[in-house]
Amino acid sequence: MNKLIQSGLAMAAGILIFSSCDKMPGKRQTTATGLEYELVEDKEGKTARPGDFITLHITYKTDKDSVLNSTYKMGRPITSKVTPPMFKGSFEEGLVMLSEGDSANFYIPSDSLFKGQPDEHRPKFCPKGSKIIYSVRVTKIEDSKTMELAQEKQIEEYAGKNGLKLEKTASGLCYAVTMPGTGVKAAKGDTVSVHYEGTTLAEGKKFDSSRERNQPFDFPVGQGFVIPGWDEALQLLPAGSKATLLIPSKLAYGEQGAPGSPIGPNAALIFQIEVMSVKPAKK
């Protein structure tokens, strides 16, 4: 059944009824809440729901057809959580219309995007009365449990291919000791000095390396200065240890990712680490 002929969309805030039952690809239409959209391609399948994780390619354009940004330039789609709409007729409403393989254009008024902000904060390419066009193509939709299980499978496959004997904690942290250390283990509040190299699990893309800077990273463990997976792992490994950490997204940068880096939303990470030293906290 074509999802744009459904009687309504289940949203966190209630049910939004379409303004028309004539929902045809290639035709610009408007929902009852004022969301203007054009369905480019409509595949059969289950639509996204609030709380699901949706992976998509997206291009942002002005209504003068100037491209502002695009995931195609980044070379990979983005994954984000489907959230309740920020305002009536928002882009978030459009996401729950879509299933895997769908493509659509959403025309969002810049006046809604910049509502309540001083005029001087409005970019010149978004004059009053203009619209920003969100062109999207959905590649995957997963609920949180499915995504978590998929990452567990990716971690196990990586370990198998690389001959790693994994240990797994109750939180979901996975690690493999590649060289046992003979020093002391860090306790909460102790300062550790660590050399590391980090890559993304899915793409295998390196995003940081203390070795390349020739400077180990020092921090107090258990104080929230680093991602949860690091805080946990560095209390398990004695000084002198070398290990591979396989950290699921929930113990890394989570739904937000690390903007400005190769670490996208919901990215599982790999760290090759060496615990150089442990300095006890002052009593």
C-alpha positions as semicolon CSV with decimal commas, in nm:
position;residue;x (nm);y (nm);z (nm)
1;M;0,000;0,000;0,000
2;N;0,139;0,338;-0,098
3;K;0,233;0,511;0,228
4;L;0,113;0,846;0,091
5;I;-0,242;0,713;0,062
6;Q;-0,260;0,625;0,428
7;S;-0,521;0,800;0,639
8;G;-0,260;0,963;0,862
9;L;0,083;0,953;1,022
10;A;0,141;0,834;1,378
11;M;0,346;1,103;1,543
12;A;0,466;1,155;1,898
13;A;0,234;1,449;1,929
14;G;-0,069;1,280;1,779
15;I;-0,216;1,200;1,438
16;L;-0,159;1,426;1,140
17;I;-0,418;1,383;0,865
18;F;-0,321;1,445;0,505
19;S;-0,501;1,722;0,327
20;S;-0,566;1,505;0,024
21;C;-0,588;1,139;-0,072
22;D;-0,442;1,208;-0,416
23;K;-0,079;1,133;-0,332
24;M;0,113;1,073;-0,654
25;P;0,489;1,075;-0,717
26;G;0,610;1,381;-0,908
27;K;0,331;1,606;-0,782
28;R;0,398;1,881;-0,528
29;Q;0,151;1,853;-0,243
30;T;0,083;1,996;0,102
31;T;-0,018;1,817;0,423
32;A;-0,284;1,947;0,660
33;T;-0,007;2,092;0,881
34;G;0,146;2,289;0,594
35;L;0,438;2,066;0,497
36;E;0,498;2,106;0,125
37;Y;0,658;1,805;-0,040
38;E;0,713;1,619;-0,365
39;L;0,752;1,243;-0,370
40;V;1,013;1,146;-0,631
41;E;1,020;0,770;-0,577
42;D;0,792;0,559;-0,358
43;K;0,900;0,204;-0,265
44;E;0,691;-0,050;-0,082
45;G;0,786;-0,097;0,281
46;K;0,739;0,007;0,642
47;T;0,761;0,378;0,703
48;A;0,987;0,535;0,963
49;R;0,850;0,601;1,311
50;P;0,960;0,841;1,583
51;G;1,248;0,678;1,768
52;D;1,373;0,485;1,464
53;F;1,714;0,552;1,313
54;I;1,699;0,660;0,951
55;T;2,000;0,656;0,717
56;L;1,973;0,889;0,421
57;H;2,147;1,099;0,166
58;I;2,038;1,462;0,184
59;T;2,105;1,772;-0,021
60;Y;2,014;2,120;0,105
61;K;1,929;2,379;-0,160
62;T;1,783;2,725;-0,177
63;D;1,468;2,783;-0,378
64;K;1,704;2,942;-0,635
65;D;1,857;2,594;-0,675
66;S;2,190;2,680;-0,509
67;V;2,331;2,377;-0,324
68;L;2,422;2,462;0,036
69;N;2,545;2,120;0,148
70;S;2,518;1,756;0,050
71;T;2,605;1,418;0,196
72;Y;2,705;1,311;-0,154
73;K;3,000;1,551;-0,124
74;M;3,087;1,386;0,208
75;G;3,089;1,048;0,035
76;R;2,852;0,879;0,279
77;P;2,494;0,908;0,403
78;I;2,409;1,023;0,754
79;T;2,213;0,839;1,022
80;S;1,989;1,025;1,263
81;K;1,709;0,951;1,504
82;V;1,356;1,033;1,392
83;T;1,234;1,293;1,640
84;P;0,903;1,472;1,696
85;P;0,847;1,776;1,469
86;M;1,005;2,104;1,578
87;F;0,718;2,306;1,431
88;K;0,413;2,249;1,211
89;G;0,521;2,161;0,860
90;S;0,878;2,077;0,966
91;F;1,119;1,841;0,793
92;E;1,079;1,586;1,075
93;E;0,715;1,537;0,970
94;G;0,835;1,437;0,625
95;L;1,065;1,164;0,750
96;V;0,776;0,952;0,879
97;M;0,628;0,948;0,530
98;L;0,926;0,755;0,397
99;S;1,042;0,395;0,380
100;E;1,367;0,242;0,255
101;G;1,439;0,337;-0,107
102;D;1,210;0,640;-0,109
103;S;1,318;0,978;-0,246
104;A;1,142;1,308;-0,182
105;N;1,180;1,686;-0,177
106;F;1,058;1,889;0,120
107;Y;1,011;2,266;0,093
108;I;1,065;2,425;0,434
109;P;0,995;2,799;0,484
110;S;1,304;2,983;0,603
111;D;1,072;3,201;0,814
112;S;0,991;2,890;1,021
113;L;1,357;2,789;1,049
114;F;1,464;3,133;1,172
115;K;1,154;3,219;1,372
116;G;1,237;3,416;1,685
117;Q;1,592;3,496;1,573
118;P;1,719;3,849;1,500
119;D;1,723;3,944;1,133
120;E;2,101;3,984;1,143
121;H;2,132;3,611;1,217
122;R;1,947;3,521;0,897
123;P;2,187;3,426;0,613
124;K;2,164;3,635;0,297
125;F;2,071;3,328;0,095
126;C;1,759;3,284;0,312
127;P;1,562;3,608;0,270
128;K;1,218;3,637;0,425
129;G;0,960;3,439;0,231
130;S;1,218;3,200;0,084
131;K;1,234;2,823;0,126
132;I;1,504;2,567;0,186
133;I;1,465;2,247;-0,013
134;Y;1,560;1,921;0,156
135;S;1,613;1,652;-0,110
136;V;1,644;1,311;0,055
137;R;1,692;0,948;-0,040
138;V;1,641;0,689;0,234
139;T;1,884;0,397;0,236
140;K;1,797;0,227;0,566
141;I;1,551;0,240;0,856
142;E;1,622;0,057;1,182
143;D;1,480;0,059;1,531
144;S;1,726;0,101;1,818
145;K;1,737;-0,270;1,905
146;T;1,802;-0,373;1,544
147;M;2,083;-0,118;1,518
148;E;2,240;-0,241;1,842
149;L;2,231;-0,603;1,722
150;A;2,377;-0,503;1,384
151;Q;2,671;-0,333;1,557
152;E;2,729;-0,639;1,774
153;K;2,747;-0,849;1,458
154;Q;2,990;-0,604;1,294
155;I;3,214;-0,617;1,601
156;E;3,213;-0,998;1,607
157;E;3,293;-1,013;1,234
158;Y;3,581;-0,768;1,273
159;A;3,722;-0,969;1,563
160;G;3,694;-1,291;1,365
161;K;3,868;-1,149;1,058
162;N;4,150;-1,009;1,269
163;G;4,194;-1,307;1,501
164;L;4,099;-1,119;1,815
165;K;3,988;-1,300;2,130
166;L;3,718;-1,067;2,257
167;E;3,609;-1,004;2,612
168;K;3,273;-0,835;2,660
169;T;3,149;-0,641;2,961
170;A;2,792;-0,606;3,082
171;S;2,771;-0,258;2,925
172;G;2,851;-0,392;2,576
173;L;3,216;-0,284;2,564
174;C;3,431;-0,533;2,372
175;Y;3,808;-0,549;2,396
176;A;4,094;-0,782;2,318
177;V;4,426;-0,769;2,503
178;T;4,706;-0,799;2,247
179;M;4,989;-0,757;2,500
180;P;4,926;-0,801;2,875
181;G;5,057;-0,531;3,104
182;T;5,241;-0,593;3,431
183;G;5,173;-0,259;3,600
184;V;4,890;-0,141;3,819
185;K;4,533;-0,088;3,705
186;A;4,386;0,260;3,718
187;A;4,113;0,330;3,970
188;K;3,856;0,605;3,943
189;G;4,030;0,940;3,962
190;D;4,376;0,807;3,867
191;T;4,546;0,967;3,568
192;V;4,641;0,742;3,279
193;S;4,872;0,817;2,990
194;V;4,761;0,646;2,669
195;H;4,882;0,619;2,311
196;Y;4,601;0,540;2,069
197;E;4,477;0,528;1,713
198;G;4,106;0,551;1,636
199;T;3,913;0,435;1,329
200;T;3,546;0,395;1,247
201;L;3,426;0,035;1,243
202;A;3,197;0,056;0,939
203;E;3,427;0,251;0,705
204;G;3,766;0,176;0,860
205;K;3,847;0,547;0,842
206;K;4,115;0,680;1,077
207;F;4,004;0,991;1,265
208;D;4,279;1,044;1,524
209;S;4,620;0,918;1,634
210;S;4,836;1,022;1,928
211;R;5,124;0,828;1,770
212;E;5,127;1,063;1,473
213;R;5,149;1,358;1,712
214;N;5,412;1,170;1,917
215;Q;5,224;1,277;2,228
216;P;5,029;1,041;2,456
217;F;4,693;1,149;2,592
218;D;4,668;1,197;2,970
219;F;4,335;1,209;3,153
220;P;4,172;1,108;3,484
221;V;3,960;0,795;3,442
222;G;3,602;0,767;3,558
223;Q;3,546;1,143;3,554
224;G;3,360;1,179;3,223
225;F;3,650;1,343;3,039
226;V;3,631;1,077;2,765
227;I;3,364;0,860;2,605
228;P;3,209;0,595;2,835
229;G;3,382;0,308;2,654
230;W;3,722;0,457;2,733
231;D;3,637;0,534;3,094
232;E;3,542;0,169;3,143
233;A;3,823;0,011;2,943
234;L;4,105;0,207;3,104
235;Q;4,007;0,073;3,445
236;L;4,038;-0,284;3,316
237;L;4,388;-0,269;3,163
238;P;4,708;-0,259;3,371
239;A;4,989;-0,021;3,279
240;G;5,193;-0,164;2,992
241;S;4,890;-0,324;2,827
242;K;4,817;-0,305;2,459
243;A;4,460;-0,372;2,349
244;T;4,203;-0,329;2,076
245;L;3,883;-0,163;2,193
246;L;3,565;-0,222;1,993
247;I;3,318;0,033;2,120
248;P;2,950;0,037;2,015
249;S;2,798;0,377;1,945
250;K;2,605;0,387;2,274
251;L;2,941;0,387;2,456
252;A;3,103;0,627;2,207
253;Y;2,951;0,945;2,061
254;G;2,595;0,812;2,038
255;E;2,323;0,962;1,823
256;Q;2,501;1,293;1,770
257;G;2,836;1,162;1,648
258;A;3,130;1,404;1,656
259;P;3,050;1,695;1,421
260;G;3,343;1,804;1,206
261;S;3,503;1,460;1,217
262;P;3,456;1,130;1,028
263;I;3,259;1,001;1,329
264;G;2,897;1,017;1,219
265;P;2,585;0,957;1,428
266;N;2,559;0,607;1,578
267;A;2,912;0,510;1,475
268;A;3,088;0,216;1,637
269;L;3,461;0,279;1,686
270;I;3,789;0,085;1,700
271;F;4,082;0,199;1,914
272;Q;4,429;0,049;1,921
273;I;4,563;0,161;2,259
274;E;4,871;0,125;2,478
275;V;4,853;0,216;2,847
276;M;5,184;0,395;2,902
277;S;5,148;0,471;3,273
278;V;4,907;0,509;3,564
279;K;4,946;0,793;3,815
280;P;4,744;0,747;4,133
281;A;4,512;1,027;4,237
282;K;4,625;1,245;4,524
283;K;4,471;1,134;4,852
